[in-house]
Amino acid sequence: MRFDIFTLFPGMFVSPFAESIIRRAIDAGLIEIHTHNIRDYATDKHRTTDDYPFGGGSGMVMKPEPIFRAVESVLGTPPPPDVPIILMSPSGRTFNHAIAKSLAQHPRIALICGHYEGVDERVREHLCTDALSIGDYVLTGGELPAMVIVDAVARLVPGVLPPEVTAEESHASGLLEYPHYTRPADFRGWRVPDVLLSGNHAAIARWRREQAEARTRRRQVSEQQQTGLQ
């Protein structure tokens, strides 16, 4: 799988993708991550990528021309219809595990990192195939959300992780994952549940399912309560 990330700050992506599972996946040739500096596609001597918003208001808006040039230069004109081109935006639909699984089926994904007050709407309407947010809050730019999406999608690419790892984790089955324990069996008087030490695999499977269901219910109740307070 190849990720193409269009950003004003490509240096932000160096360290996060140089460590751990993502780095091993790159080294193994399972994924490729390419960053493209949108400023390189501005045509004026100042490499301008933003301007004042029509109609007034605070902040600056990212211009459409450099973004279109960047994406079309890398993906082609017009871009291939089978490559998702996703704008990172607080107003996009909320990213989740189901979206990550869907994106993992594509051999190539393009991510556009918004910045400043936002991106000219014509980018969203005429270039992007989707807009995604990682939560109901605003960040200083789309770089961190892009990192989150790359991480969540890359780990679902075959070979990056053993299939049994991703099959049982939170959200994979619609439930949050059950609690995990390791040695020591007794830490400061807090003991590991006896069933996990029993060797009874059927009982362990039952306990894990019950715990996953209970944890999911608790979070649903908590979210409902929080919604009622807003």
N, C-alpha and C positions, 0 to 999 in steps of 0.2 A: 504494500500500500504506500502511496505517495501523498504527503501533505504539502501543499503550497500555501505559505502564510504571507499575506501582504500587510505590511506594517510600516510605521514611521520609525520604529525603534527595534530593528532586528537584533541588536545586542542583548535585548532582554531575554532572548530565547536560548542563548548559548549555554548557560549553566544548567537550567532545568532539564535540558535534553542531553546533557553530558554525563548523567549519573544513572545508576540503578537499572531498572527493567527497560526503560526506553532506550538507554544507551546500548544495552545488550541486544535489543531488537534491531537497532540500527547496524551494529557491528555484524549481526547475523544476516543482514540483507533482507530482513522481514519487512521493515518500513524505511521510508526515506522522508526526511523533513527538510524542506527548502524554504528559506525566508527571502523575501523580496522587498527591498526598500522602495516605498512608494515615491519618495523624493527623487529617486533616480529617473522617474518618468515625468517629472515636471520640466517644462521647456524654457522657463525664464531663468535669468542668471542667479536669482535668489532661491531657486528650487521651491517655489511657493506651492504649498499643498492645501492652504486654507484661506478663507476670506470671510468678510462680514456677512451676516444673514440678511437676505431680503426681508423687508418688513420691520427691521430693527430687532433689538433684543440683545441680551448679553452673550458673550462668548463668540467663538469663531466656528465656522462650518467647513468640513473637509470638502474640497472641490471635486467635481466628478471627473474632470479630464485626466489627471494623473492616475486615478484609480482605474478607469477604463483602459488607459494605455498599459498600465502594469499588468492587469489581468489578461487582456487580449494579447499582449506580447508573449506572455508565458503560456497561456492555454490555447491561443489561436483566435482568429476572427471568422465567424463567431465561435465562442468557446464550445467544446463538445457538450451535447445535451445530457450525457450520462455522468458529467462531473458536477457534483453539488458545489455551488458557489455560495458560501454562507457569510452573512454579515454578522459580526458580533455587536449586539445592540441591546440596551436595557429594555427596549420595547419589543424585542423578539419573543418567540414562544420559549417557554422554560425548558431547558435541556434536561433530559432524563435518560434512564438506562435503555428504554425502548428506542429512543432516537439514536443513542450510541450504537446499539445493535444494528439498526438500519443503515447507519453510515458505514459500519464496518464491512458491509457487503460491497462497497464501492472500491475499485482499485485506486481511485484518486479523489481527493477532496481539496477544495480551495477555501481558505478562511481569510476574511477581510477584517482587519482590526480598526474599528472606529476610534476617534479621539476627539478632543476638544468638546464643543457643544453637541457635535453629531456629524453625520455624513449627509451630503446632498441626497435628497429623496430619490433622485433619478438613478442613483446607484442601486438602491433597493428595488426600485420598480423595474428597471430595464437590464440589470446585470446579474443581480443575485437571484438565486433560486429559493433562498430561505434566510431567515434572520433568527438568531438564537441568543438567549440570555441564560446566565447561570444562576439567576436569582433576582428577587425583587429588591434590588439596591443598585446604586450607580457607582462604578469604578472610574478611575482616571482615564482608562482606555480599554480597548478590546484585547490587549495582549494577554492578560491573565486569564480571561475566559477562553481564549484560543488555546492556551496551554492546557487548561482543564479538559477541553474537548479532545485535543490530541491524545492526552493521557488516557482518558476514558475509552476512546475508540481504539487506540493502538493495542491496548491490553486484550481486546477481543479479536484481534487478527490471529488467525490460526498459527500456532507455533510460538507466539509470544509468551503465553502462559499455558500450563497443562489444562486441558478442558475441564477436569474435575474441579479446578480452582475457581473458575468463573461460573460453573454450574450451580454452586451452592451458596454463593455470596449474596449479600443484601441486594434486593430488587430483581435478581435473576428469575425468581419464581413468584414475584409479587409480594414476597414477605421480606422483612428485615432479617439479617442473619442472626443465628443463635449465638449465645455467649461462648467465648473460647477460654480455655484454661491450659496452663502448662506447669512444669515443675517450678517450685516445690508444691507438693500437695497441700501443705499447711504453711501459710505465710501470715505471720503476725496474728495467728489465731483464726484467720479466714480460710476455711477449708474448701477445697474443690468439691463439688457435689458428688456424693457417693456413687451415683449411677455411672459417672464417667470413669470410675475406677473399678467397676464391676466386671468388665469384660463381656457383658451381655449386650451384644450389638443391636439387637432388636429393641431393647429397653433404651439404649443410648439414642437410637434413631427416633424413638417416640418422644423422649425428653427434648431432643433438639427441635423437633417439629413443634412441640407445645411451647417451648421457649420463644421460638421464632414468631409464632402466632400471638403470644402474649406481648412480646416487645412491639410488634406491629400495631396491635390494638392500643397499647399505651401511647404510642406516638400519634395515632389517629385522634385519640381523645384529646391529647395535648394540643394538637393543631386546631381542633375544633374549638377548644377553649380559648386559644389565642385569637382565633378569628372572631369569636364572640366579643372579645375585649376591644377589638379595633373599631 
